[in-house]
Amino acid sequence: MNARESAFVSASRSARLRQMLVSNELEFMMEAHNGLSARIVREAGFKAIWGSGLAISAQFGVRDNNEASWTQVVDTLEFMADASDLPILLDGDTGYGNFNNVRRLVRKLEQRGIAGVCIEDKQFPKTNSFINGEAQPLADMDEFCGKIKAGKDSQSDENFSIVARVEALIAGWGMDEALRRAEAYRQAGADAILIHSKLSRPDEILEFAREWAGRGPLVIVPTKYYSTPTEVFREAGISTVIWANHLIRAATSAMQAVAKEIHSSETLVNVEDSIAAVNEIFRLQDADEYSEAEDRYLSSGRAAGAAIVLAASRGKGLEAVTEDRPKVMLPIAGRPLLRWLVDAFKKQSVNDITVVGGYRADAIDTAGIKLVVNERHAQTGELASLACAADKLAGDTVISYGDLLFRSYILRDLVESEAAFSVVVDSSLTDAENASVRDFAWCSAGDDRGLFGNKVTLRHVSSGQEATSAIASQTPHGRWMGLLNVRGEGRERLQAVLAKLQARPDFDSLDMPALLNALIEAGEAIEVQYVHGHWRGVNDLDDFRRAGDFAHAQAPFAAAVGNQTDAASGAAQ
């Protein structure tokens, strides 16, 4: 980019439009009619946008007869200005009324960053010039000059441009009248003259240009005389060419063809490869920028980005109800157990959910999730399932058992933790008659429910594969729920520990507590979030029967049964 181009790009939109109008080189504008087309025009390399009245009214599905109100047009322009940094010259019809309407229009366009407006010397409401143009009455010349003066007096930006469109040739009033009007409009303050013609040859446009003799910038719209070589316009001293309606026409023919094909064939297979991919629409909508902003503004702890759900098991003790489906697809209060879990994640904006299936993975509902299958689920444990999805640890991630129901605050508080590793421990479950029972947790301190904010870390979790630990002789502080949150650099450190465990000969039998203990042994601090009930694991038929009551209940389950707990921890591969 040379110095001239750099200066052009850094100038305001209105200044760039003015530079194009007065340029000694032939310039080009392309029609756009909404935000998407405005972005397409920018990406194609055009320097400015023509906000076509025909195209904008057409995308509303109404006639080019001022049936779309000027406020609806201006609202559309705002989306276009937001979608593209190009200067926009609005096809402002007749100015939507008298001099006062033009004054208000100019002020509103400036407020929305529109670079200029073109107004035509016909009467309001107007009709498109190519529809019986000779029968359309022209505005009084002096009155139209008053509109131009009113508009120029109202602008606060000195570079805002008003282009006067002369319709005398369209209406059949002849060359002399066209030149007379153009000169009057120039003297009234118009920044450029747009001379319009409905002929299929450029003869009268070229004659006008010769007679005009460079008195001011001259703009043309070669919709009818489109076969004229562009070099002819350069030689004639034309300032700017407007390609006035070709995107809306291209879109219309494409939509007609695709709609007809889909209706006829009743399938998408014949059109999918010939239309824009959905990802291309996302790109034009600037979806990546939103994702980057989400990472920037939500990464402080308000929401985790992803979840991995370990759901490969059939469920010991549940064989009577899992012959044709895995445990996670058991119906709980009218919905599969997995759907309760997925909905809980999505409520906390954890939308990227990977489920590791195994037993009857074909029966897992994949709506809203990505399914990964542990093909060796019958011979392996939870860590083997996690290893199947290790590459899904691309950001802040919650790792969860697949058989959990819980109150929403539990997940909310977990994903808001700023710790690299954090877990949920239920302090209401401390009666470990057998130290080898899964998931009992020993922590750096007990649950002092009167003191919030004290940092508590995990020391050990009982694992079904471990020998009796010395710490297991002590009363546990609770039971790990089956939720682990991994943030930031913790992801890579977890993957490193998981890789070391994979080198062990007994890796296939290892469970999630073994991973937590390995992290602790590696020196990682795992923050504990204490809860007191308010969740349930589905491990056997009794849990299955009671899970429906928990799902229906709005009040904490523990409150409904007095001192009994509403939580039963369990594992799901």
Backbone torsions as a table, in degrees:
resi	resn	phi	psi	omega
1	MET	NA	121.9	-180.0
2	ASN	-80.8	177.4	-175.5
3	ALA	-62.8	-37.0	-179.8
4	ARG	-66.3	-45.3	178.6
5	GLU	-63.8	-40.4	179.0
6	SER	-62.0	-42.6	179.0
7	ALA	-64.5	-37.5	179.5
8	PHE	-63.4	-47.0	-177.3
9	VAL	-63.9	-36.2	-176.9
10	SER	-79.9	-12.4	-179.8
11	ALA	-73.3	162.9	177.2
12	SER	-66.0	164.6	-179.2
13	ARG	-62.3	-43.9	-178.8
14	SER	-65.0	-37.9	178.6
15	ALA	-66.3	-36.8	179.1
16	ARG	-66.8	-41.2	177.5
17	LEU	-63.3	-43.8	179.9
18	ARG	-61.5	-41.0	178.1
19	GLN	-61.6	-38.6	178.5
20	MET	-65.8	-40.3	-178.1
21	LEU	-65.6	-36.7	-175.8
22	VAL	-97.8	2.5	-177.0
23	SER	-63.9	149.2	175.0
24	ASN	-79.9	-9.3	177.8
25	GLU	-100.7	153.3	176.2
26	LEU	-70.8	127.8	-179.4
27	GLU	-112.6	163.2	-175.9
28	PHE	-134.6	140.9	172.3
29	MET	-121.3	147.1	179.6
30	MET	-118.0	139.2	178.7
31	GLU	-65.1	140.6	168.0
32	ALA	-142.3	156.3	-173.6
33	HIS	-136.1	-0.2	175.1
34	ASN	-162.8	-179.0	-176.7
35	GLY	-62.7	-40.7	-178.2
36	LEU	-64.0	-47.3	-179.8
37	SER	-67.7	-32.1	176.4
38	ALA	-62.6	-40.3	178.4
39	ARG	-68.4	-36.8	177.5
40	ILE	-64.3	-41.1	177.7
41	VAL	-60.6	-43.3	179.1
42	ARG	-62.6	-46.7	-177.6
43	GLU	-66.3	-26.5	178.4
44	ALA	-71.6	-17.0	176.9
45	GLY	107.8	2.2	178.4
46	PHE	-68.1	153.8	-177.7
47	LYS	-97.1	-12.4	-178.5
48	ALA	-156.9	161.9	-176.4
49	ILE	-118.7	137.1	170.9
50	TRP	-96.9	114.7	177.7
51	GLY	-82.2	82.3	-170.3
52	SER	-66.0	128.6	175.9
53	GLY	-65.4	-39.8	177.7
54	LEU	-62.2	-47.5	-176.0
55	ALA	-68.8	-41.4	-179.5
56	ILE	-65.1	-42.8	178.0
57	SER	-66.1	-37.6	-179.5
58	ALA	-64.5	-40.5	-179.7
59	GLN	-69.0	-19.6	170.9
60	PHE	-81.5	-15.2	-177.5
61	GLY	81.4	23.6	178.7
62	VAL	-122.0	169.2	-177.8
63	ARG	-76.5	158.5	177.4
64	ASP	-84.4	59.1	-178.1
65	ASN	-130.7	33.8	-175.3
66	ASN	60.9	28.8	176.2
67	GLU	-76.1	-28.5	169.5
68	ALA	-84.6	129.7	-177.4
69	SER	-68.9	159.3	-179.1
70	TRP	-65.1	-29.1	178.1
71	THR	-70.7	-35.6	176.0
72	GLN	-65.4	-38.7	177.3
73	VAL	-63.6	-45.9	-178.5
74	VAL	-65.4	-37.6	176.3
75	ASP	-61.6	-40.5	177.0
76	THR	-63.0	-41.9	178.6
77	LEU	-60.0	-34.6	-179.9
78	GLU	-63.0	-41.9	175.8
79	PHE	-62.9	-39.7	179.9
80	MET	-65.0	-41.9	179.2
81	ALA	-66.4	-34.8	177.7
82	ASP	-69.4	-34.3	-175.2
83	ALA	-81.0	-19.6	-176.5
84	SER	-144.7	143.7	177.9
85	ASP	-90.6	10.6	179.8
86	LEU	-75.2	150.2	172.1
87	PRO	-66.3	142.4	-179.9
88	ILE	-117.8	127.4	171.0
89	LEU	-103.0	114.4	-177.8
90	LEU	-80.9	133.6	166.5
91	ASP	-76.5	93.5	-172.2
92	GLY	-90.4	19.3	179.7
93	ASP	51.8	-126.5	-178.2
94	THR	-94.5	6.5	-175.0
95	GLY	93.6	5.9	174.7
96	TYR	64.4	29.4	177.4
97	GLY	145.8	-146.2	-178.1
98	ASN	-93.0	-163.9	-176.5
99	PHE	-57.2	-34.5	-177.2
100	ASN	-70.0	-38.6	175.9
101	ASN	-63.3	-37.7	178.3
102	VAL	-65.3	-40.7	178.3
103	ARG	-59.3	-47.2	-179.0
104	ARG	-66.9	-38.6	179.0
105	LEU	-60.2	-46.2	-179.2
106	VAL	-60.3	-44.3	-179.9
107	ARG	-62.5	-42.0	-178.5
108	LYS	-69.7	-36.2	177.9
109	LEU	-66.2	-41.4	177.8
110	GLU	-62.2	-39.0	180.0
111	GLN	-61.5	-29.3	-177.5
112	ARG	-99.2	9.8	174.9
113	GLY	76.3	22.4	177.5
114	ILE	-83.5	136.6	-168.8
115	ALA	-82.2	-24.0	-177.8
116	GLY	-174.4	172.5	179.6
117	VAL	-139.2	142.9	174.3
118	CYS	-109.3	126.6	178.0
119	ILE	-120.7	144.3	-174.6
120	GLU	-110.5	151.0	-173.1
121	ASP	-89.5	58.1	172.1
122	LYS	-120.2	178.5	-177.1
123	GLN	-93.5	149.4	179.4
124	PHE	-90.1	136.2	-4.5
125	PRO	-77.3	149.3	-176.3
126	LYS	-91.8	167.9	170.6
127	THR	-126.5	148.6	-179.3
128	ASN	-52.4	138.6	-173.3
129	SER	-60.4	-26.3	-176.3
130	PHE	-90.2	6.1	177.1
131	ILE	-108.1	97.8	178.4
132	ASN	50.9	53.1	-172.8
133	GLY	-60.8	-34.4	-176.7
134	GLU	-67.7	-21.9	-179.5
135	ALA	-87.9	-2.7	-176.4
136	GLN	-87.7	125.9	-178.1
137	PRO	-73.4	142.9	175.6
138	LEU	-88.3	156.9	176.7
139	ALA	-73.2	154.5	171.5
140	ASP	-60.3	132.6	-174.1
141	MET	-61.5	-43.7	-178.9
142	ASP	-66.2	-38.1	178.1
143	GLU	-63.7	-41.0	179.9
144	PHE	-66.7	-37.7	174.9
145	CYS	-59.6	-37.8	177.1
146	GLY	-62.2	-36.7	176.7
147	LYS	-63.3	-43.7	-180.0
148	ILE	-61.7	-47.1	180.0
149	LYS	-61.3	-41.5	-179.9
150	ALA	-63.2	-41.3	179.1
151	GLY	-65.1	-44.3	-179.9
152	LYS	-65.9	-37.5	179.1
153	ASP	-68.6	-23.7	-175.2
154	SER	-88.1	-20.8	-174.9
155	GLN	-72.3	140.9	176.7
156	SER	-99.7	-19.5	177.6
157	ASP	-95.4	118.4	-176.1
158	GLU	-62.6	-21.6	-178.6
159	ASN	-92.4	-7.0	177.5
160	PHE	-59.2	132.2	-173.3
161	SER	-108.8	138.8	171.6
162	ILE	-116.0	118.4	179.7
163	VAL	-103.1	128.0	179.8
164	ALA	-96.8	122.6	-178.1
165	ARG	-98.9	123.4	-177.3
166	VAL	-96.5	121.9	-176.5
167	GLU	-105.7	10.1	-174.3
168	ALA	-61.6	-37.6	179.4
169	LEU	-69.9	-37.7	177.3
170	ILE	-61.8	-43.6	-175.0
171	ALA	-81.1	-3.9	177.8
172	GLY	80.6	23.9	-178.1
173	TRP	-88.0	-6.8	172.7
174	GLY	94.3	167.0	-174.6
175	MET	-67.6	-42.2	-178.2
176	ASP	-60.1	-42.6	179.7
177	GLU	-66.5	-37.9	178.6
178	ALA	-62.3	-44.4	179.8
179	LEU	-67.9	-39.2	179.1
180	ARG	-62.1	-45.1	-179.8
181	ARG	-66.9	-44.0	-179.0
182	ALA	-58.7	-42.3	179.6
183	GLU	-66.1	-39.8	178.0
184	ALA	-63.8	-40.0	-179.5
185	TYR	-69.1	-36.6	176.5
186	ARG	-62.2	-44.2	-179.1
187	GLN	-69.7	-24.9	177.5
188	ALA	-76.0	-12.1	175.6
189	GLY	119.8	3.5	179.5
190	ALA	-60.2	137.6	-178.2
191	ASP	-82.1	-17.6	177.6
192	ALA	-162.0	160.2	176.8
193	ILE	-114.0	130.6	172.2
194	LEU	-104.3	115.7	177.7
195	ILE	-101.9	127.6	-171.0
196	HIS	-114.1	146.7	179.0
197	SER	-144.4	148.4	178.3
198	LYS	-106.8	4.1	-179.1
199	LEU	-77.0	154.4	-180.0
200	SER	-83.9	-4.4	174.4
201	ARG	-119.4	155.3	-174.5
202	PRO	-87.5	12.6	-169.3
203	ASP	-53.8	-51.8	-175.4
204	GLU	-72.2	-27.3	174.7
205	ILE	-66.3	-44.1	-179.8
206	LEU	-67.8	-37.4	175.8
207	GLU	-63.4	-43.4	177.9
208	PHE	-59.8	-44.5	-178.3
209	ALA	-61.1	-40.0	178.5
210	ARG	-64.1	-44.0	-179.2
211	GLU	-70.3	-32.7	-179.7
212	TRP	-67.4	-36.9	171.0
213	ALA	56.6	39.0	172.6
214	GLY	69.8	26.7	179.4
215	ARG	-66.8	-19.6	179.0
216	GLY	-173.1	169.7	-179.9
217	PRO	-57.7	138.1	-177.4
218	LEU	-121.0	127.8	-176.7
219	VAL	-115.4	140.1	178.1
220	ILE	-130.7	160.7	178.5
221	VAL	-130.6	91.3	-172.4
222	PRO	-82.3	45.6	-178.9
223	THR	-64.2	-41.0	-178.5
224	LYS	-85.0	-37.9	-178.3
225	TYR	-101.3	47.3	-172.1
226	TYR	-66.9	-20.9	-177.2
227	SER	-81.5	-4.2	179.8
228	THR	-66.1	128.3	177.3
229	PRO	-58.8	137.9	-177.5
230	THR	-61.2	-29.4	180.0
231	GLU	-61.3	-27.5	177.3
232	VAL	-62.9	-38.9	179.7
233	PHE	-68.1	-37.3	177.9
234	ARG	-62.1	-47.1	-177.9
235	GLU	-65.4	-26.3	-179.1
236	ALA	-82.4	-5.7	178.9
237	GLY	81.2	21.8	177.1
238	ILE	-67.5	140.8	179.9
239	SER	-83.8	-50.2	-171.1
240	THR	-141.9	135.3	174.3
241	VAL	-106.8	132.0	177.8
242	ILE	-108.5	118.9	169.5
243	TRP	-86.0	102.6	-152.9
244	ALA	-89.7	-23.8	-171.3
245	ASN	-152.4	21.4	-168.0
246	HIS	-82.2	-25.6	176.7
247	LEU	-72.7	-41.8	179.3
248	ILE	-66.9	-34.1	178.5
249	ARG	-70.9	-40.8	177.4
250	ALA	-63.6	-43.0	179.3
251	ALA	-63.3	-39.0	-178.4
252	THR	-64.8	-48.0	-179.0
253	SER	-64.6	-37.7	178.6
254	ALA	-66.5	-44.1	179.9
255	MET	-64.9	-39.5	178.3
256	GLN	-61.5	-45.8	-178.0
257	ALA	-64.7	-43.9	-177.6
258	VAL	-68.8	-43.3	179.5
259	ALA	-61.7	-41.5	179.7
260	LYS	-64.5	-42.5	-179.0
261	GLU	-64.9	-44.4	-179.0
262	ILE	-66.3	-40.2	178.9
263	HIS	-64.6	-39.6	-177.5
264	SER	-72.1	-44.8	-173.2
265	SER	-90.8	-17.9	-178.0
266	GLU	55.8	36.2	176.6
267	THR	-154.0	159.1	177.8
268	LEU	-97.4	-8.2	-170.6
269	VAL	-62.5	-28.1	-176.8
270	ASN	-82.3	-12.8	-175.9
271	VAL	-117.1	-20.6	-170.0
272	GLU	-57.6	-38.5	-176.9
273	ASP	-79.3	-10.9	-176.1
274	SER	-109.1	4.4	178.4
275	ILE	-119.1	166.0	-179.5
276	ALA	-60.5	138.2	176.2
277	ALA	-68.6	152.9	177.8
278	VAL	-57.6	-37.0	179.4
279	ASN	-64.1	-28.5	176.5
280	GLU	-69.0	-37.0	175.4
281	ILE	-64.5	-44.0	177.1
282	PHE	-57.8	-41.5	-179.2
283	ARG	-63.0	-45.4	179.5
284	LEU	-65.9	-26.3	175.8
285	GLN	-81.1	-1.9	179.6
286	ASP	65.0	41.1	-178.8
287	ALA	-63.4	-32.6	-179.5
288	ASP	-62.8	-37.1	179.1
289	GLU	-62.9	-38.1	178.2
290	TYR	-64.5	-42.1	179.7
291	SER	-62.0	-41.2	178.1
292	GLU	-64.3	-41.5	178.7
293	ALA	-66.0	-37.0	178.0
294	GLU	-61.5	-43.9	177.7
295	ASP	-62.9	-39.0	-176.3
296	ARG	-70.7	-41.8	-171.7
297	TYR	-99.2	-17.4	-179.6
298	LEU	-108.6	-3.7	-175.6
299	SER	-77.4	-3.0	-179.3
300	SER	-77.0	-1.7	174.7
301	GLY	127.4	-0.4	-177.7
302	ARG	-72.7	-28.7	-178.3
303	ALA	-157.2	143.2	174.3
304	ALA	-83.0	158.3	-176.0
305	GLY	-89.8	-28.3	-171.2
306	ALA	-148.3	168.4	177.2
307	ALA	-144.7	146.0	171.1
308	ILE	-119.7	122.4	-177.8
309	VAL	-108.6	121.3	-179.8
310	LEU	-88.7	108.7	-170.4
311	ALA	-141.5	45.2	-175.0
312	ALA	-92.1	-10.8	-170.4
313	SER	-90.3	156.0	171.9
314	ARG	-77.7	-35.5	-179.5
315	GLY	104.5	103.6	177.2
316	LYS	-66.0	134.9	-177.0
317	GLY	87.1	-3.8	-179.0
318	LEU	-119.1	15.4	-175.4
319	GLU	-57.7	-29.2	-177.5
320	ALA	-66.3	-22.2	-176.1
321	VAL	-120.0	5.2	-177.5
322	THR	-121.6	27.1	-179.4
323	GLU	-64.2	-38.7	-174.6
324	ASP	-111.6	12.6	-178.2
325	ARG	-162.2	155.5	176.2
326	PRO	-76.7	168.8	-177.8
327	LYS	-57.2	-37.8	-175.1
328	VAL	-67.5	-11.6	179.0
329	MET	-102.3	10.1	175.1
330	LEU	-65.6	140.1	-178.6
331	PRO	-77.4	126.8	176.8
332	ILE	-120.9	112.5	179.8
333	ALA	51.3	41.8	173.6
334	GLY	90.4	-2.9	178.9
335	ARG	-133.4	148.8	176.6
336	PRO	-60.2	147.2	178.2
337	LEU	-53.1	-41.9	-179.7
338	LEU	-61.1	-36.9	-178.2
339	ARG	-66.1	-35.8	175.4
340	TRP	-61.2	-41.7	-177.7
341	LEU	-70.0	-45.4	179.4
342	VAL	-61.0	-44.4	179.6
343	ASP	-62.6	-36.8	177.9
344	ALA	-63.6	-42.0	177.5
345	PHE	-62.9	-47.7	-176.4
346	LYS	-64.6	-30.8	177.1
347	LYS	-62.0	-27.8	178.9
348	GLN	-100.4	20.2	178.3
349	SER	64.1	23.9	172.2
350	VAL	-94.1	90.8	-169.2
351	ASN	-102.0	-18.9	-179.8
352	ASP	-92.7	93.6	-170.2
353	ILE	-115.0	122.1	175.9
354	THR	-109.7	126.6	178.6
355	VAL	-108.8	126.8	176.4
356	VAL	-94.9	108.0	179.3
357	GLY	-97.1	174.2	178.6
358	GLY	-159.2	-88.9	177.5
359	TYR	-60.8	125.6	179.6
360	ARG	46.4	46.7	178.4
361	ALA	-60.4	-25.9	179.3
362	ASP	-64.0	-18.2	-178.5
363	ALA	-94.1	1.2	-179.2
364	ILE	-80.4	129.7	176.4
365	ASP	-72.5	117.7	-174.7
366	THR	-93.2	7.5	179.4
367	ALA	-61.7	122.9	176.3
368	GLY	79.2	7.0	-178.5
369	ILE	-134.9	168.0	167.6
370	LYS	-110.7	131.0	-176.8
371	LEU	-103.0	127.2	172.3
372	VAL	-118.1	138.4	-174.8
373	VAL	-112.6	128.0	170.4
374	ASN	-87.1	99.1	-175.1
375	GLU	-66.0	-20.0	-178.3
376	ARG	-106.9	32.7	-175.0
377	HIS	-59.6	-31.4	-177.4
378	ALA	-71.3	-23.5	-177.4
379	GLN	-107.3	-3.6	-173.4
380	THR	-126.5	170.2	-179.2
381	GLY	-109.9	-160.3	-172.0
382	GLU	-65.6	-39.0	-177.2
383	LEU	-68.4	-32.6	175.3
384	ALA	-64.1	-37.9	175.9
385	SER	-65.8	-43.9	178.5
386	LEU	-61.1	-38.6	-180.0
387	ALA	-62.4	-29.3	177.6
388	CYS	-64.2	-24.6	-177.5
389	ALA	-115.3	15.7	-175.4
390	ALA	-59.2	-31.2	-179.6
391	ASP	-74.1	-8.3	177.3
392	LYS	-82.7	-5.9	177.5
393	LEU	-79.3	71.5	-175.5
394	ALA	-98.7	-4.9	-178.9
395	GLY	-168.6	-159.4	177.1
396	ASP	-58.9	125.5	-171.0
397	THR	-139.6	136.6	170.9
398	VAL	-97.1	127.6	174.1
399	ILE	-104.0	126.9	-170.1
400	SER	-136.0	143.7	164.5
401	TYR	-62.7	156.3	-177.6
402	GLY	-94.0	4.1	-174.5
403	ASP	-115.9	33.3	-171.8
404	LEU	-107.2	142.4	164.7
405	LEU	-124.1	137.9	-178.6
406	PHE	-156.3	159.5	174.8
407	ARG	-69.2	147.0	-170.8
408	SER	-63.3	-29.4	-176.7
409	TYR	-65.1	-25.9	-177.8
410	ILE	-63.1	-49.1	178.6
411	LEU	-69.6	-38.4	179.2
412	ARG	-57.3	-49.0	-178.5
413	ASP	-67.5	-33.7	-179.4
414	LEU	-64.8	-47.9	-176.2
415	VAL	-74.3	-15.8	176.9
416	GLU	-84.9	-8.8	177.1
417	SER	-64.9	138.9	179.1
418	GLU	-92.8	-0.2	-178.9
419	ALA	-71.5	151.7	177.1
420	ALA	-63.1	-36.1	177.4
421	PHE	-133.3	135.4	175.7
422	SER	-149.0	146.1	-178.2
423	VAL	-133.7	164.5	176.8
424	VAL	-109.3	127.0	179.0
425	VAL	-121.8	130.2	178.7
426	ASP	-91.1	111.3	-176.2
427	SER	-77.7	-5.5	178.8
428	SER	-82.4	-9.5	-178.9
429	LEU	-113.5	94.3	-177.4
430	THR	-128.2	1.3	-175.5
431	ASP	-86.2	82.4	-178.0
432	ALA	-95.9	85.6	179.6
433	GLU	-66.4	-31.1	178.9
434	ASN	-122.7	115.8	-174.4
435	ALA	-65.6	-14.7	-179.8
436	SER	-85.2	-4.1	178.8
437	VAL	-61.5	140.5	-175.5
438	ARG	-63.2	141.7	160.8
439	ASP	75.8	9.0	170.4
440	PHE	-67.0	142.7	-172.1
441	ALA	-120.8	134.2	172.2
442	TRP	-111.7	132.5	-170.9
443	CYS	-125.6	174.1	179.9
444	SER	-70.7	-20.2	178.1
445	ALA	-158.8	155.5	178.4
446	GLY	-77.3	178.9	-178.7
447	ASP	-85.0	95.3	173.6
448	ASP	-89.0	95.0	-169.8
449	ARG	-69.5	-7.5	177.9
450	GLY	-91.8	-9.8	-177.5
451	LEU	-121.9	108.6	179.2
452	PHE	-99.4	151.6	176.4
453	GLY	96.5	-12.8	176.6
454	ASN	-72.3	132.6	-179.4
455	LYS	-79.2	124.8	177.0
456	VAL	-120.0	136.5	-179.9
457	THR	-117.8	156.6	-179.5
458	LEU	-80.6	136.3	177.6
459	ARG	-105.2	-35.8	-175.4
460	HIS	-168.4	148.0	173.4
461	VAL	-129.0	132.4	-179.6
462	SER	-68.9	136.3	-176.3
463	SER	-122.6	144.4	-179.3
464	GLY	-68.0	-14.2	-177.0
465	GLN	-102.7	-2.6	-171.8
466	GLU	-96.8	157.3	169.6
467	ALA	-73.9	161.1	-178.8
468	THR	-59.5	125.8	-178.3
469	SER	-89.4	150.8	178.2
470	ALA	-60.2	-35.2	-178.0
471	ILE	-69.4	-21.1	-177.3
472	ALA	-69.4	-13.5	176.6
473	SER	-74.7	-13.8	177.9
474	GLN	-91.7	156.8	178.3
475	THR	-68.7	126.2	-179.9
476	PRO	-67.8	161.1	179.2
477	HIS	-90.0	-7.2	179.5
478	GLY	161.2	-163.4	178.9
479	ARG	-127.6	134.1	177.4
480	TRP	-68.1	131.5	-175.8
481	MET	-70.8	-31.4	-172.4
482	GLY	111.5	17.6	177.6
483	LEU	-119.5	125.0	176.7
484	LEU	-128.0	126.3	176.7
485	ASN	-105.4	131.9	-179.9
486	VAL	-120.9	126.1	-176.0
487	ARG	-124.2	152.1	169.2
488	GLY	51.6	-130.7	-177.6
489	GLU	-68.6	-12.0	176.5
490	GLY	-60.6	-27.4	-179.8
491	ARG	-60.1	-50.4	-178.6
492	GLU	-66.2	-35.1	179.8
493	ARG	-69.9	-36.8	175.6
494	LEU	-64.4	-42.7	179.9
495	GLN	-62.8	-35.7	178.8
496	ALA	-66.2	-43.5	178.9
497	VAL	-66.3	-40.9	178.7
498	LEU	-61.7	-39.0	178.8
499	ALA	-63.2	-39.0	177.8
500	LYS	-65.5	-40.7	178.8
501	LEU	-65.3	-33.5	179.8
502	GLN	-64.3	-22.4	179.1
503	ALA	-78.5	-12.9	-180.0
504	ARG	-74.9	144.5	179.8
505	PRO	-66.1	-23.0	-179.1
506	ASP	-97.0	17.2	-174.2
507	PHE	-56.6	-39.2	-176.1
508	ASP	-59.7	-22.5	-177.8
509	SER	-97.7	-2.5	-173.3
510	LEU	-77.0	148.0	-179.9
511	ASP	-114.1	-179.2	-178.7
512	MET	-63.0	-39.5	176.0
513	PRO	-57.3	-34.1	177.6
514	ALA	-62.2	-37.1	177.4
515	LEU	-67.5	-44.6	179.3
516	LEU	-59.8	-44.3	-179.7
517	ASN	-65.3	-35.8	178.4
518	ALA	-67.7	-37.4	175.9
519	LEU	-62.2	-43.6	179.4
520	ILE	-63.0	-43.7	179.1
521	GLU	-63.5	-28.0	179.0
522	ALA	-81.5	1.5	177.1
523	GLY	93.4	8.9	-179.9
524	GLU	-79.8	139.8	175.0
525	ALA	-92.7	117.7	179.6
526	ILE	-105.6	109.8	-176.6
527	GLU	-71.9	139.5	-179.1
528	VAL	-103.5	130.1	170.5
529	GLN	-107.8	111.7	-179.0
530	TYR	-82.0	140.6	167.5
531	VAL	-130.4	168.9	179.7
532	HIS	-131.9	81.5	-174.9
533	GLY	84.8	-153.8	175.9
534	HIS	73.1	23.4	174.4
535	TRP	-153.6	169.3	177.9
536	ARG	-151.0	139.2	169.8
537	GLY	-105.7	148.8	-178.4
538	VAL	-108.7	98.5	-174.9
539	ASN	-111.8	-23.7	-177.2
540	ASP	-149.5	-177.0	-176.3
541	LEU	-64.7	-34.1	178.4
542	ASP	-65.3	-44.9	176.3
543	ASP	-59.4	-40.6	-178.2
544	PHE	-61.4	-42.9	-180.0
545	ARG	-66.5	-38.9	-176.4
546	ARG	-80.7	-18.8	-177.7
547	ALA	-62.7	-34.1	179.1
548	GLY	-62.6	-40.6	178.0
549	ASP	-63.2	-39.6	179.4
550	PHE	-64.8	-43.1	-177.5
551	ALA	-64.1	-36.7	-179.2
552	HIS	-75.3	-28.5	-172.1
553	ALA	-72.1	138.7	173.9
554	GLN	-95.9	-31.6	177.6
555	ALA	-84.0	156.0	177.6
556	PRO	-54.9	134.8	-177.0
557	PHE	-62.2	-36.0	-177.5
558	ALA	-61.2	-33.6	-178.1
559	ALA	-68.3	-27.4	-176.9
560	ALA	-79.0	-19.7	-176.9
561	VAL	-119.2	23.2	176.2
562	GLY	67.8	-123.1	-175.6
563	ASN	-85.1	-5.2	-179.4
564	GLN	-73.6	147.5	-179.4
565	THR	-84.7	152.7	176.0
566	ASP	-103.0	14.3	-175.3
567	ALA	-119.5	136.3	173.4
568	ALA	-138.5	110.5	-175.7
569	SER	-73.8	155.6	176.6
570	GLY	-166.0	169.6	-177.1
571	ALA	-113.1	143.7	169.7
572	ALA	-135.5	123.0	-174.4
573	GLN	-51.9	NA	NA
